[in-house]
């Protein structure tokens, strides 16, 4: 007798992916060792075969600060800071901006440049773009002693207002993490992002009070009111004002500027993680 034919097994549906409501922070904490390894690897690779090593993370922003100081502080003498020392003003802004600029630029290629590691390491993929933000933050921390030296030399002040820097760092970390998720995932699918970032970074640099005081925009009769409001919608305006206010109490951020910075930081953190989650299957297929 022949055995009765058995029906083929029913296909098993793949497990449903559930979006992490914590924006993946718990996964990052569980894999903090892998994150630490990636950060150290990034720093080691960046400065390998160089004589100056990590000093380059200080030389570049100091060199840029010297150039802008010579052009705007010496040749034109139009900083418009009303007694505030321009060297301290420019250095405190340049160090914060270099962290933001490098993190955004390098996080856009964090997946495409590490495709082999991504497909072999059993870690959440969001670890890779976040590692770039942490690595550039480490370079920012390395510049704090230089910044404190400028505070001493150019009449900066240390007090309760110095804690504003902690808020600035938290907000900047949130916004850069969210942007790293967006840029890293979208750049895998559309390589135009990497090229477009050059223009975006230039617009953000000159559209933020980094080399000039905010009063040049807000107190300028040639700038219409609608343009002033639009200018303040740049979240880096409030963040840069917070960085400066840590050492220069005469500089403050308005509640509107702070609200924009906080709102954008929270929104981009959650939206960036959500977009990374949605694009992850397509990204892995492309890699």
Rosetta blueprint (number, residue, H / E / L):
1 X L
2 X L
3 X L
4 X L
5 X L
6 X L
7 X L
8 X L
9 X L
10 X L
11 X L
12 X L
13 X L
14 X L
15 X L
16 X L
17 X L
18 X L
19 X L
20 X L
21 X L
22 X L
23 X L
24 X L
25 X H
26 X H
27 X H
28 X H
29 X H
30 X H
31 X L
32 X H
33 X H
34 X H
35 X H
36 X H
37 X H
38 X H
39 X H
40 X H
41 X H
42 X H
43 X H
44 X H
45 X H
46 X H
47 X L
48 X L
49 X L
50 X L
51 X L
52 X L
53 X H
54 X H
55 X H
56 X H
57 X H
58 X H
59 X H
60 X H
61 X H
62 X H
63 X H
64 X H
65 X H
66 X H
67 X H
68 X H
69 X H
70 X H
71 X H
72 X H
73 X H
74 X H
75 X H
76 X L
77 X L
78 X L
79 X L
80 X L
81 X L
82 X L
83 X L
84 X L
85 X L
86 X H
87 X H
88 X H
89 X H
90 X H
91 X H
92 X H
93 X H
94 X H
95 X H
96 X H
97 X H
98 X H
99 X H
100 X H
101 X H
102 X H
103 X H
104 X H
105 X H
106 X H
107 X H
108 X L
109 X L
110 X L
111 X L
112 X H
113 X H
114 X H
115 X H
116 X H
117 X H
118 X H
119 X H
120 X H
121 X L
122 X L
123 X L
124 X L
125 X L
126 X H
127 X H
128 X H
129 X H
130 X H
131 X H
132 X H
133 X H
134 X H
135 X H
136 X H
137 X H
138 X H
139 X H
140 X H
141 X H
142 X H
143 X L
144 X H
145 X H
146 X H
147 X H
148 X H
149 X H
150 X H
151 X H
152 X H
153 X H
154 X L
155 X L
156 X L
157 X L
158 X L
159 X L
160 X H
161 X H
162 X H
163 X H
164 X H
165 X H
166 X H
167 X H
168 X H
169 X H
170 X H
171 X H
172 X H
173 X H
174 X H
175 X H
176 X H
177 X H
178 X H
179 X H
180 X H
181 X H
182 X H
183 X H
184 X H
185 X H
186 X H
187 X H
188 X H
189 X H
190 X L
191 X L
192 X H
193 X H
194 X H
195 X H
196 X H
197 X H
198 X H
199 X H
200 X H
201 X H
202 X H
203 X H
204 X H
205 X H
206 X H
207 X L
208 X L
209 X L
210 X L
211 X L
212 X L
213 X L
214 X L
215 X H
216 X H
217 X H
218 X H
219 X L
220 X L
221 X L
222 X L
223 X L
224 X L
225 X H
226 X H
227 X H
228 X H
229 X H
230 X H
231 X H
232 X H
233 X L
234 X L
235 X H
236 X H
237 X H
238 X H
239 X H
240 X H
241 X H
242 X H
243 X H
244 X H
245 X H
246 X L
247 X L
248 X L
249 X L
250 X L
251 X L
252 X L
253 X L
254 X L
255 X H
256 X H
257 X H
258 X H
259 X H
260 X H
261 X H
262 X H
263 X H
264 X H
265 X H
266 X H
267 X H
268 X H
269 X H
270 X H
271 X H
272 X H
273 X H
274 X H
275 X H
276 X H
277 X H
278 X H
279 X H
280 X H
281 X H
282 X H
283 X H
284 X H
285 X H
286 X H
287 X L
